[in-house]
Amino acid sequence: MYAEWPVAGWTPSHQIDNGGTGAINARKVHRQRIFDVVRKFGPISRAELAKRTRLSPPTVSAVVEDLVDGVHLLREVGTGTAQRGRPPVMLSSNAEYGLVIGVDIGSQTLRVALADLDGRVLERHREKTKSDSREGALEQIEDVIERVFRQSNRDIKKLFAIGVGAPGMTNVTEGRVIEAAHIRGWVDVPLRDRLQERFNAPACVDNDANMAALGERWKGIAREVDDFVFLAVGAGVGAGIVVGGRLHRGHRWYAGEIGRMNLDRRQWQVDYGQSGYLEQHLGMTGSDGWKSVFDAAVRGEASAVTMIDELAVVLGTAVANTTTILDPALVIFGGGLSHAGTLLVEPVRRVVARIVPNVPAIKISALGDDAQLMGALYSALEMADARLFELAGASPATGN
């Protein structure tokens, strides 16, 4: 479901060596192939499975028996319709065979969601982030993960994977937060290792803007877009960059750290500390942030309208600069900007059009505050997929 179909490594049955080790590999690939097709097209009958996989009906029946009664990755879900004869028994994936966790660590709010293997959210929780200490924030994340399992009456032993969207720069390979300016003491935090040790499940950690881009690619307005930028503005400013359908993180994980983009040559010597020019001009702390400004502008308050005009100039210039380098098809405004409604898009577009000839589509995030959380869940589901295909390929009788 989360990997591109057909399954990587899948070979049509007529191309597989059916002797010795080849026979074992063939059975493994058949199980993985059938499991993948059921996840994508279920509920589905055995006859339809045979057509879609180009496997013989006896092979399909034998593999389905393994996956239903042996490893329990598939389940029978009633009967379908038939023009004549006995109605077929329909098959679906067992979505609660395992569970995944998504975590969005915001400077103000911590969000955690529990989902099944089909990505259906079963439970969620949010509370104020304990950003005043390194250990306090880490313990809070662990406690809230355990809490959502208790609230949903699910077994934490079924946890397959954890995805985390963290503020600031992250080393994705090591799962380490390099620096998060808005949580005290969050420098060189081995977050992935900490969570894996606590919950005995694989974890991945990426910055919040990248996770938001994944969320939009999965559940939002970028599902059919291969080249786009998600611009997140809150207490900090960052961008999630997708090129050719894949996240672009850069050589040192610094791609998208546009908070340090300088739009005024007269201020090139100014020391902005841990932030930067753009973050100083766009970042907004507090529980409401830009939302309170947008609400005031809707009410007609002159000071708020002026702030939005100034925001459009700075934001539009940043979008234009980004466009000259990346040429995205789409720019998505998220974080605090997701509350802008119709106030922001057209003024920003006019600024961009004065600077560059080809203006990308500019839209407000459809997921709002959930973009990062959905991306974190997606990352967890991708890790869970790898484990599922290993389980689907392993014979319940032999483990091969």
KEKE-3310 file (N, C-alpha, C; in steps of 0.2 Angstrom, whole numbers, plus 5000, padded with zeros to 4 digits):
npx = (5004:5010:5022:5027:5018:5021:5027:5044:5056:5048:5044:5037:5029:5032:5045:5053:5065:5061:5067:5075:5083:5077:5063:5059:5061:5052:5040:5040:5040:5028:5019:5021:5017:5004:4999:5002:4993:4981:4980:4980:4969:4959:4942:4944:4942:4947:4948:4949:4961:4969:4969:4974:4987:4992:4994:4992:4975:4976:4988:4986:4976:4983:4993:4985:4978:4989:4992:4980:4977:4989:5000:4991:4990:4981:4962:4946:4932:4918:4906:4906:4897:4889:4886:4882:4881:4891:4893:4908:4921:4927:4943:4953:4966:4973:4971:4974:4984:4996:5002:5005:5014:5013:5021:5021:5031:5029:5034:5025:5014:5012:5008:5001:4997:4989:4988:4981:4987:4983:4983:4973:4967:4966:4967:4971:4981:4984:4994:5001:5018:5032:5043:5053:5064:5077:5076:5063:5055:5058:5054:5040:5036:5037:5029:5016:5015:5013:5001:4991:4990:4984:4972:4966:4964:4972:4985:5002:5012:5010:5015:5022:5030:5038:5035:5043:5041:5051:5056:5067:5084:5088:5097:5094:5098:5105:5094:5094:5092:5099:5098:5086:5080:5069:5066:5072:5089:5089:5100:5109:5102:5099:5086:5079:5086:5083:5069:5068:5074:5066:5053:5055:5054:5056:5061:5059:5066:5063:5064:5051:5045:5049:5042:5029:5028:5028:5016:5007:5009:5004:4991:4986:4985:4995:4995:4996:5007:5024:5034:5037:5035:5034:5030:5033:5027:5029:5034:5046:5054:5053:5056:5049:5055:5051:5057:5055:5046:5052:5059:5070:5084:5097:5115:5120:5109:5103:5095:5081:5081:5076:5074:5085:5087:5092:5084:5088:5100:5107:5107:5116:5127:5121:5119:5109:5108:5102:5092:5087:5087:5074:5067:5066:5058:5046:5043:5033:5029:5019:5003:4993:4999:5001:4988:4980:4982:4977:4964:4960:4962:4952:4941:4943:4953:4964:4978:4981:4978:4988:5000:4998:4999:5013:5018:5015:5024:5037:5036:5032:5043:5052:5047:5048:5062:5065:5058:5066:5077:5072:5061:5047:5031:5021:5018:5015:5007:5009:5009:5007:5003:4993:4981:4976:4966:4958:4966:4979:4985:4983:4989:5002:5005:5005:5016:5026:5024:5029:5043:5047:5045:5038:5026:5023:5009:5000:4995:4985:4988:4979:4978:4981:4985:4987:4997:5010:5009:5002:5012:5022:5015:5014:5028:5031:5022:5028:5040:5034:5029:5040:5043:5031:5031:5041:5036:5025:5032:5038:5036:5024:5026:5039:5047:5054)
npy = (4994:5006:5006:5007:4999:4987:4976:4979:4969:4958:4945:4939:4923:4914:4916:4912:4901:4885:4875:4868:4881:4891:4887:4889:4903:4907:4903:4912:4925:4923:4924:4936:4944:4941:4945:4959:4963:4960:4970:4982:4980:4974:4972:4956:4943:4925:4921:4933:4937:4927:4931:4944:4942:4933:4920:4902:4895:4885:4888:4901:4898:4890:4898:4909:4902:4900:4914:4918:4908:4904:4915:4925:4938:4941:4941:4934:4941:4940:4937:4940:4945:4935:4930:4918:4902:4898:4912:4921:4920:4934:4943:4952:4963:4961:4973:4977:4969:4974:4989:5007:5022:5040:5055:5072:5084:5099:5117:5122:5113:5096:5082:5066:5051:5036:5022:5010:4997:5000:5014:5020:5031:5027:5032:5048:5061:5076:5089:5102:5106:5101:5111:5116:5109:5097:5083:5082:5085:5073:5063:5066:5063:5049:5045:5050:5042:5029:5032:5034:5021:5015:5023:5018:5005:4996:4984:4987:4979:4976:4986:4992:5002:5018:5035:5051:5068:5081:5097:5109:5105:5089:5074:5062:5049:5044:5047:5058:5073:5087:5101:5110:5124:5129:5121:5119:5114:5105:5099:5089:5077:5060:5054:5044:5032:5032:5031:5018:5010:5011:5006:4995:4994:4999:5016:5032:5048:5064:5081:5093:5100:5092:5081:5086:5089:5075:5071:5079:5074:5061:5062:5074:5089:5087:5075:5071:5077:5079:5088:5099:5112:5113:5125:5129:5139:5144:5145:5144:5144:5134:5123:5109:5100:5092:5083:5076:5067:5063:5066:5079:5082:5087:5088:5089:5088:5100:5106:5116:5124:5137:5148:5155:5162:5177:5192:5205:5215:5224:5220:5210:5208:5206:5198:5185:5175:5159:5159:5167:5179:5177:5170:5178:5188:5181:5171:5167:5167:5160:5154:5155:5162:5166:5164:5172:5184:5183:5181:5193:5202:5198:5203:5216:5224:5237:5236:5223:5220:5227:5220:5208:5212:5216:5203:5196:5202:5199:5185:5182:5186:5177:5165:5167:5167:5154:5148:5151:5142:5129:5127:5123:5114:5117:5126:5125:5132:5130:5126:5139:5147:5140:5144:5155:5156:5164:5175:5177:5170:5176:5189:5185:5178:5189:5196:5187:5185:5197:5195:5183:5174:5163:5157:5146:5135:5141:5136:5134:5123:5108:5100:5107:5109:5095:5091:5088:5077:5068:5065:5059:5048:5042:5039:5030:5019:5016:5010:4999:4992:4986:4976:4969:4963:4955:4946:4941:4935:4924:4907:4900:4887:4884:4895:4900)
npz = (5000:5004:4997:4980:4968:4955:4968:4973:4967:4963:4953:4938:4938:4929:4926:4937:4944:4948:4956:4970:4980:4972:4972:4985:4986:4976:4982:4993:4986:4980:4991:4996:4985:4983:4996:4995:4984:4989:5000:4992:4984:4991:4999:4991:4980:4979:4966:4959:4964:4958:4944:4945:4950:4941:4945:4948:4952:4962:4968:4973:4982:4991:4996:5002:5012:5020:5024:5030:5040:5045:5047:5049:5043:5033:5032:5031:5025:5024:5011:4993:4978:4965:4948:4946:4954:4969:4981:4981:4994:5002:5004:5015:5021:5037:5047:5060:5064:5067:5074:5073:5078:5077:5079:5083:5087:5092:5095:5104:5105:5108:5098:5096:5088:5086:5074:5063:5052:5040:5040:5047:5059:5076:5088:5096:5104:5112:5119:5129:5125:5134:5135:5142:5147:5142:5146:5152:5141:5133:5141:5142:5129:5128:5138:5133:5122:5128:5134:5124:5119:5131:5132:5120:5122:5117:5113:5118:5114:5101:5094:5079:5073:5074:5070:5069:5070:5072:5079:5072:5065:5059:5059:5049:5046:5057:5066:5075:5083:5079:5082:5091:5093:5100:5111:5126:5129:5119:5110:5099:5101:5104:5098:5091:5095:5108:5109:5102:5111:5122:5118:5110:5096:5079:5075:5066:5063:5058:5052:5056:5045:5034:5037:5037:5023:5018:5024:5016:5004:5005:5011:5008:4998:4989:4983:4969:4965:4960:4962:4974:4987:5004:5015:5031:5044:5060:5076:5072:5055:5041:5027:5018:5006:4991:4977:4962:4967:4979:4995:4998:5006:5007:5008:5021:5028:5028:5019:5015:5027:5028:5036:5038:5027:5019:5015:5014:5009:5016:5029:5031:5039:5052:5067:5069:5079:5084:5075:5061:5047:5040:5049:5059:5054:5051:5060:5073:5090:5104:5108:5099:5088:5071:5068:5076:5071:5058:5061:5067:5056:5048:5055:5052:5058:5057:5060:5059:5046:5040:5045:5038:5025:5025:5028:5016:5007:5012:5012:4999:4992:4997:4992:4979:4977:4981:4970:4959:4961:4963:4955:4958:4956:4964:4979:4996:5010:5027:5044:5055:5045:5039:5043:5036:5027:5014:5014:5011:5000:4986:4988:4990:4978:4969:4972:4970:4956:4951:4952:4947:4931:4930:4939:4953:4957:4972:4987:5002:5015:5016:5026:5038:5055:5056:5047:5049:5058:5051:5041:5050:5054:5041:5038:5048:5044:5032:5037:5044:5033:5027:5037:5037:5024:5025:5035:5027:5018:5024:5028:5038:5043:5041:5043:5032)
capx = (5000:5014:5027:5025:5016:5022:5032:5051:5059:5043:5046:5032:5030:5036:5053:5056:5068:5057:5070:5079:5082:5072:5057:5058:5061:5046:5034:5041:5038:5020:5015:5022:5013:4997:4998:5002:4987:4975:4981:4978:4962:4954:4941:4945:4940:4953:4948:4951:4968:4973:4969:4979:4994:4994:4996:4986:4970:4978:4994:4983:4972:4988:4996:4980:4978:4995:4992:4974:4977:4996:5003:4986:4990:4974:4957:4940:4927:4911:4905:4904:4892:4891:4881:4879:4885:4892:4896:4915:4923:4931:4949:4956:4971:4971:4974:4976:4989:5001:5000:5010:5013:5015:5023:5023:5034:5029:5036:5019:5010:5014:5003:5003:4992:4990:4985:4982:4992:4980:4983:4967:4969:4962:4967:4975:4981:4988:4995:5006:5024:5036:5049:5058:5070:5078:5074:5056:5052:5059:5049:5033:5034:5037:5022:5010:5014:5010:4994:4987:4988:4979:4966:4962:4963:4976:4991:5008:5016:5008:5018:5027:5035:5036:5038:5043:5042:5055:5058:5074:5088:5089:5101:5089:5102:5106:5088:5096:5090:5105:5097:5080:5080:5063:5066:5078:5094:5089:5106:5112:5097:5098:5079:5077:5089:5079:5062:5068:5076:5060:5047:5057:5051:5060:5058:5063:5065:5064:5061:5044:5043:5049:5036:5023:5028:5026:5009:5003:5010:5000:4984:4984:4984:5001:4995:4998:5012:5031:5039:5033:5038:5029:5033:5030:5029:5027:5039:5052:5052:5057:5053:5050:5056:5050:5059:5054:5043:5056:5061:5077:5087:5103:5121:5121:5102:5101:5090:5074:5082:5075:5073:5091:5087:5092:5081:5090:5108:5109:5107:5120:5131:5117:5119:5102:5108:5100:5087:5090:5083:5067:5063:5065:5052:5040:5042:5028:5028:5013:4998:4989:5003:4998:4980:4976:4983:4972:4957:4959:4961:4945:4937:4944:4957:4969:4985:4982:4979:4995:5004:4997:5003:5020:5020:5015:5030:5042:5034:5032:5050:5056:5044:5051:5069:5065:5056:5072:5082:5069:5055:5042:5024:5017:5020:5010:5008:5007:5010:5003:5000:4987:4974:4976:4960:4959:4969:4986:4987:4983:4994:5009:5006:5006:5023:5030:5024:5033:5050:5049:5040:5034:5023:5020:5003:5001:4989:4985:4988:4972:4978:4981:4989:4989:5001:5016:5007:5001:5019:5025:5012:5017:5035:5030:5019:5033:5044:5030:5028:5045:5042:5025:5033:5046:5031:5021:5036:5040:5032:5022:5028:5046:5050:5058)
capy = (5000:5012:5005:5008:4993:4981:4975:4978:4962:4954:4942:4934:4916:4910:4918:4910:4895:4882:4870:4870:4887:4894:4885:4893:4910:4908:4903:4919:4930:4923:4926:4944:4947:4940:4950:4966:4964:4961:4976:4987:4980:4971:4965:4953:4936:4921:4921:4939:4937:4923:4935:4950:4940:4928:4913:4897:4895:4881:4891:4906:4895:4887:4904:4912:4898:4902:4920:4918:4903:4904:4921:4930:4944:4942:4939:4933:4947:4939:4935:4944:4943:4930:4929:4911:4898:4900:4918:4920:4923:4940:4943:4959:4963:4961:4980:4978:4964:4978:4996:5012:5028:5046:5060:5079:5088:5107:5121:5124:5107:5089:5078:5059:5047:5029:5020:5003:4996:5004:5021:5023:5034:5024:5036:5053:5065:5083:5093:5107:5103:5103:5113:5120:5105:5091:5077:5083:5084:5066:5059:5067:5060:5042:5045:5051:5036:5024:5034:5033:5014:5014:5026:5015:4998:4992:4981:4991:4974:4976:4992:4990:5007:5025:5040:5057:5075:5085:5104:5110:5101:5082:5069:5056:5042:5042:5048:5062:5080:5091:5107:5112:5130:5131:5116:5120:5108:5100:5099:5082:5072:5053:5053:5037:5027:5032:5028:5011:5006:5011:5003:4989:4995:5004:5023:5036:5055:5069:5088:5094:5102:5087:5076:5089:5087:5068:5071:5082:5069:5055:5063:5081:5092:5085:5067:5070:5082:5076:5093:5104:5114:5114:5130:5129:5145:5144:5148:5144:5144:5129:5120:5102:5100:5086:5083:5070:5062:5061:5071:5082:5084:5090:5085:5089:5088:5107:5108:5118:5128:5144:5153:5159:5166:5184:5196:5212:5215:5229:5216:5203:5207:5206:5191:5183:5170:5153:5159:5170:5184:5176:5167:5184:5192:5177:5167:5169:5162:5160:5148:5157:5164:5170:5163:5178:5190:5182:5182:5200:5205:5196:5207:5222:5228:5239:5234:5216:5220:5230:5215:5203:5215:5215:5196:5194:5204:5195:5178:5181:5186:5170:5160:5168:5165:5147:5145:5151:5137:5123:5127:5118:5115:5119:5129:5124:5136:5126:5128:5145:5150:5136:5147:5161:5156:5167:5182:5177:5167:5181:5194:5182:5177:5195:5198:5182:5187:5203:5194:5178:5174:5157:5157:5140:5135:5142:5134:5133:5116:5105:5096:5111:5107:5088:5089:5085:5071:5063:5063:5055:5041:5039:5036:5024:5014:5013:5005:4993:4989:4982:4971:4965:4959:4949:4941:4938:4930:4919:4902:4899:4881:4883:4902:4902)
capz = (5000:5004:4992:4974:4965:4958:4973:4971:4968:4961:4946:4936:4940:4924:4926:4943:4945:4953:4959:4976:4983:4968:4974:4991:4984:4973:4987:4997:4982:4979:4997:4996:4979:4985:5001:4992:4980:4994:5003:4987:4980:4995:4999:4984:4980:4977:4959:4956:4965:4953:4938:4946:4951:4936:4948:4947:4958:4968:4971:4977:4988:4996:4999:5006:5018:5025:5026:5034:5046:5048:5050:5051:5039:5029:5035:5027:5027:5021:5004:4987:4973:4960:4944:4946:4958:4976:4981:4983:5000:5001:5008:5016:5025:5044:5048:5067:5065:5070:5075:5072:5081:5074:5084:5080:5092:5091:5101:5109:5106:5106:5096:5095:5085:5085:5068:5061:5046:5034:5041:5050:5065:5081:5094:5096:5110:5111:5125:5129:5125:5140:5131:5147:5149:5138:5149:5153:5134:5131:5146:5140:5123:5130:5142:5129:5118:5132:5136:5118:5119:5136:5130:5115:5124:5112:5116:5115:5111:5094:5090:5074:5071:5077:5066:5073:5067:5077:5077:5070:5061:5061:5056:5048:5046:5064:5070:5080:5083:5079:5086:5091:5097:5105:5117:5130:5129:5113:5105:5099:5105:5100:5099:5088:5099:5115:5108:5100:5117:5127:5115:5106:5089:5075:5074:5062:5065:5053:5055:5056:5038:5030:5039:5034:5016:5017:5025:5011:4998:5007:5013:5007:4991:4984:4981:4962:4963:4961:4964:4978:4993:5010:5019:5037:5048:5067:5080:5067:5048:5037:5021:5016:4998:4987:4970:4959:4972:4985:5000:4997:5013:5006:5009:5028:5031:5029:5014:5018:5033:5024:5041:5038:5020:5020:5009:5014:5009:5022:5036:5030:5045:5058:5070:5072:5083:5082:5070:5054:5044:5038:5055:5063:5051:5050:5066:5078:5096:5107:5107:5093:5083:5065:5068:5079:5066:5053:5064:5068:5049:5046:5059:5049:5062:5052:5061:5057:5039:5038:5046:5032:5019:5025:5027:5009:5003:5014:5010:4992:4990:4999:4987:4972:4977:4981:4964:4955:4962:4963:4950:4960:4953:4970:4986:5001:5016:5032:5051:5057:5039:5037:5046:5033:5023:5007:5015:5010:4993:4981:4989:4989:4971:4965:4974:4966:4949:4950:4953:4942:4926:4930:4946:4955:4961:4979:4991:5009:5017:5017:5033:5044:5060:5056:5041:5052:5061:5045:5039:5054:5053:5035:5039:5052:5040:5027:5041:5045:5027:5026:5042:5034:5018:5028:5038:5022:5014:5029:5029:5045:5045:5041:5044:5026)
cpx = (5004:5020:5024:5023:5018:5027:5039:5053:5054:5045:5040:5034:5034:5043:5057:5059:5064:5060:5074:5078:5077:5065:5055:5057:5054:5040:5034:5038:5030:5017:5016:5018:5006:4995:4997:4995:4981:4975:4978:4971:4957:4948:4941:4944:4947:4953:4951:4959:4972:4974:4974:4986:4997:4997:4990:4982:4973:4984:4991:4979:4977:4991:4991:4978:4983:4994:4986:4975:4984:4999:4997:4986:4984:4969:4951:4935:4920:4911:4904:4898:4894:4885:4877:4884:4886:4895:4903:4916:4928:4937:4951:4962:4969:4975:4977:4981:4995:4999:5006:5009:5016:5016:5025:5025:5034:5032:5031:5015:5013:5008:5005:4997:4994:4985:4986:4986:4989:4980:4977:4968:4964:4962:4972:4975:4985:4988:5000:5013:5028:5043:5054:5064:5071:5075:5066:5052:5052:5054:5042:5031:5033:5030:5016:5009:5011:5002:4989:4985:4983:4972:4962:4961:4967:4983:4998:5013:5015:5011:5023:5032:5033:5039:5037:5045:5045:5056:5065:5078:5089:5094:5097:5092:5103:5100:5090:5094:5096:5104:5090:5079:5075:5062:5072:5083:5093:5094:5109:5108:5096:5091:5077:5080:5085:5073:5063:5070:5070:5054:5049:5054:5055:5057:5062:5061:5067:5062:5054:5041:5044:5043:5029:5022:5026:5018:5005:5003:5005:4993:4981:4983:4990:5001:4998:5003:5019:5036:5035:5037:5033:5033:5029:5032:5025:5031:5045:5049:5056:5053:5054:5050:5056:5052:5059:5051:5046:5058:5068:5079:5093:5109:5122:5114:5100:5097:5083:5075:5082:5074:5079:5092:5087:5090:5083:5097:5111:5110:5112:5125:5127:5117:5112:5102:5106:5095:5090:5085:5075:5063:5062:5059:5046:5038:5037:5027:5021:5008:4995:4993:5000:4991:4977:4977:4978:4965:4955:4959:4954:4940:4938:4949:4963:4976:4986:4982:4986:5000:5004:5000:5010:5022:5020:5021:5036:5041:5035:5039:5054:5053:5047:5058:5069:5063:5062:5077:5078:5064:5050:5035:5020:5020:5014:5012:5005:5009:5005:4999:4994:4980:4973:4969:4962:4963:4976:4988:4988:4988:5001:5010:5007:5013:5028:5030:5028:5041:5052:5043:5035:5032:5020:5013:5004:4995:4990:4984:4981:4972:4979:4987:4991:4994:5007:5015:5006:5007:5022:5022:5014:5023:5035:5027:5024:5038:5040:5029:5034:5045:5036:5027:5037:5041:5027:5025:5038:5035:5030:5024:5035:5050:5054:5054)
cpy = (5006:5012:5005:5000:4993:4981:4975:4971:4956:4952:4938:4927:4912:4911:4915:4903:4891:4876:4872:4876:4891:4893:4889:4900:4911:4908:4910:4924:4930:4925:4934:4947:4947:4945:4957:4968:4964:4967:4982:4986:4976:4976:4962:4946:4932:4921:4927:4940:4933:4927:4941:4948:4935:4922:4909:4897:4891:4884:4897:4903:4893:4893:4908:4908:4899:4909:4922:4914:4903:4910:4927:4937:4946:4939:4938:4938:4946:4937:4941:4942:4939:4930:4922:4907:4901:4907:4917:4923:4928:4940:4950:4958:4964:4968:4981:4972:4968:4985:5001:5018:5034:5051:5066:5083:5096:5111:5122:5117:5101:5085:5071:5056:5040:5026:5013:5003:4998:5011:5024:5025:5031:5029:5042:5057:5071:5086:5098:5104:5106:5105:5117:5115:5099:5085:5077:5082:5076:5062:5060:5063:5052:5041:5045:5045:5030:5026:5033:5025:5012:5017:5022:5007:4994:4989:4984:4986:4973:4982:4990:4995:5014:5030:5047:5063:5079:5092:5104:5105:5094:5078:5063:5050:5040:5044:5053:5069:5084:5097:5109:5118:5132:5126:5117:5113:5103:5101:5092:5077:5066:5051:5046:5032:5026:5029:5020:5007:5006:5006:4997:4989:5000:5011:5026:5043:5059:5076:5088:5096:5097:5082:5079:5088:5080:5068:5074:5077:5063:5057:5070:5083:5090:5078:5066:5074:5079:5081:5099:5106:5115:5119:5131:5135:5144:5148:5149:5144:5138:5127:5113:5102:5093:5087:5077:5065:5060:5067:5073:5085:5087:5086:5084:5090:5096:5110:5110:5122:5135:5149:5158:5163:5173:5188:5203:5213:5220:5226:5210:5202:5206:5199:5189:5177:5163:5153:5162:5175:5183:5173:5173:5188:5188:5173:5171:5165:5164:5155:5149:5159:5168:5169:5169:5184:5189:5183:5190:5204:5203:5201:5215:5227:5230:5237:5227:5216:5222:5224:5210:5206:5214:5208:5194:5196:5200:5187:5177:5182:5180:5165:5161:5166:5157:5144:5146:5146:5130:5122:5122:5119:5118:5121:5128:5128:5132:5130:5134:5148:5146:5139:5154:5162:5159:5174:5182:5175:5172:5186:5192:5181:5183:5197:5193:5183:5193:5201:5188:5177:5168:5156:5150:5141:5137:5141:5133:5125:5113:5101:5100:5109:5099:5086:5085:5078:5066:5060:5058:5048:5038:5035:5030:5018:5012:5008:4999:4989:4984:4975:4966:4961:4954:4944:4938:4933:4924:4913:4901:4892:4880:4889:4904:4906)
cpz = (5000:5000:4986:4971:4958:4963:4970:4972:4965:4954:4944:4937:4935:4923:4932:4942:4950:4956:4965:4979:4979:4970:4980:4990:4980:4977:4991:4992:4981:4985:4997:4991:4981:4991:4999:4988:4984:4997:4998:4985:4984:4997:4991:4985:4978:4969:4956:4958:4960:4946:4939:4947:4946:4939:4947:4953:4963:4972:4976:4983:4993:5000:5004:5012:5023:5028:5031:5041:5049:5051:5051:5048:5035:5033:5030:5030:5024:5014:4999:4983:4968:4955:4944:4951:4965:4976:4984:4990:4999:5006:5009:5021:5033:5047:5055:5069:5069:5071:5075:5076:5077:5079:5081:5086:5090:5097:5106:5110:5104:5104:5094:5093:5084:5079:5067:5055:5040:5035:5044:5057:5070:5087:5093:5103:5109:5118:5124:5129:5131:5137:5136:5149:5144:5140:5150:5146:5132:5135:5144:5134:5124:5134:5138:5124:5122:5133:5130:5118:5125:5134:5125:5116:5119:5116:5113:5113:5103:5090:5085:5072:5074:5072:5070:5069:5072:5075:5076:5066:5064:5057:5055:5048:5053:5069:5076:5078:5084:5083:5086:5096:5102:5110:5120:5131:5124:5108:5105:5103:5101:5101:5097:5093:5106:5114:5106:5107:5122:5124:5111:5099:5085:5075:5069:5064:5060:5055:5053:5049:5034:5031:5036:5026:5014:5019:5019:5005:4999:5007:5011:4999:4986:4982:4974:4960:4965:4964:4967:4984:4998:5014:5025:5041:5055:5071:5076:5060:5045:5031:5020:5009:4995:4980:4967:4963:4978:4989:4998:5003:5012:5009:5017:5032:5032:5024:5017:5024:5030:5029:5041:5031:5022:5014:5009:5014:5014:5028:5035:5036:5052:5060:5073:5076:5080:5076:5063:5052:5044:5044:5059:5061:5051:5056:5070:5084:5099:5105:5101:5087:5077:5065:5071:5075:5061:5055:5065:5061:5046:5049:5056:5053:5057:5053:5059:5049:5036:5039:5040:5026:5019:5025:5020:5005:5005:5011:5003:4989:4991:4994:4981:4972:4977:4974:4959:4955:4961:4957:4952:4956:4958:4976:4990:5007:5021:5039:5052:5051:5036:5039:5042:5029:5016:5008:5012:5003:4988:4982:4988:4982:4967:4966:4970:4959:4947:4949:4948:4937:4927:4938:4948:4957:4968:4982:4998:5011:5019:5024:5039:5048:5060:5051:5044:5055:5056:5042:5043:5054:5046:5035:5043:5048:5035:5031:5042:5039:5026:5031:5039:5029:5020:5031:5032:5018:5018:5029:5036:5047:5046:5043:5038:5021)
residu = (MET:TYR:ALA:GLU:TRP:PRO:VAL:ALA:GLY:TRP:THR:PRO:SER:HIS:GLN:ILE:ASP:ASN:GLY:GLY:THR:GLY:ALA:ILE:ASN:ALA:ARG:LYS:VAL:HIS:ARG:GLN:ARG:ILE:PHE:ASP:VAL:VAL:ARG:LYS:PHE:GLY:PRO:ILE:SER:ARG:ALA:GLU:LEU:ALA:LYS:ARG:THR:ARG:LEU:SER:PRO:PRO:THR:VAL:SER:ALA:VAL:VAL:GLU:ASP:LEU:VAL:ASP:GLY:VAL:HIS:LEU:LEU:ARG:GLU:VAL:GLY:THR:GLY:THR:ALA:GLN:ARG:GLY:ARG:PRO:PRO:VAL:MET:LEU:SER:SER:ASN:ALA:GLU:TYR:GLY:LEU:VAL:ILE:GLY:VAL:ASP:ILE:GLY:SER:GLN:THR:LEU:ARG:VAL:ALA:LEU:ALA:ASP:LEU:ASP:GLY:ARG:VAL:LEU:GLU:ARG:HIS:ARG:GLU:LYS:THR:LYS:SER:ASP:SER:ARG:GLU:GLY:ALA:LEU:GLU:GLN:ILE:GLU:ASP:VAL:ILE:GLU:ARG:VAL:PHE:ARG:GLN:SER:ASN:ARG:ASP:ILE:LYS:LYS:LEU:PHE:ALA:ILE:GLY:VAL:GLY:ALA:PRO:GLY:MET:THR:ASN:VAL:THR:GLU:GLY:ARG:VAL:ILE:GLU:ALA:ALA:HIS:ILE:ARG:GLY:TRP:VAL:ASP:VAL:PRO:LEU:ARG:ASP:ARG:LEU:GLN:GLU:ARG:PHE:ASN:ALA:PRO:ALA:CYS:VAL:ASP:ASN:ASP:ALA:ASN:MET:ALA:ALA:LEU:GLY:GLU:ARG:TRP:LYS:GLY:ILE:ALA:ARG:GLU:VAL:ASP:ASP:PHE:VAL:PHE:LEU:ALA:VAL:GLY:ALA:GLY:VAL:GLY:ALA:GLY:ILE:VAL:VAL:GLY:GLY:ARG:LEU:HIS:ARG:GLY:HIS:ARG:TRP:TYR:ALA:GLY:GLU:ILE:GLY:ARG:MET:ASN:LEU:ASP:ARG:ARG:GLN:TRP:GLN:VAL:ASP:TYR:GLY:GLN:SER:GLY:TYR:LEU:GLU:GLN:HIS:LEU:GLY:MET:THR:GLY:SER:ASP:GLY:TRP:LYS:SER:VAL:PHE:ASP:ALA:ALA:VAL:ARG:GLY:GLU:ALA:SER:ALA:VAL:THR:MET:ILE:ASP:GLU:LEU:ALA:VAL:VAL:LEU:GLY:THR:ALA:VAL:ALA:ASN:THR:THR:THR:ILE:LEU:ASP:PRO:ALA:LEU:VAL:ILE:PHE:GLY:GLY:GLY:LEU:SER:HIS:ALA:GLY:THR:LEU:LEU:VAL:GLU:PRO:VAL:ARG:ARG:VAL:VAL:ALA:ARG:ILE:VAL:PRO:ASN:VAL:PRO:ALA:ILE:LYS:ILE:SER:ALA:LEU:GLY:ASP:ASP:ALA:GLN:LEU:MET:GLY:ALA:LEU:TYR:SER:ALA:LEU:GLU:MET:ALA:ASP:ALA:ARG:LEU:PHE:GLU:LEU:ALA:GLY:ALA:SER:PRO:ALA:THR:GLY:ASN)
# end
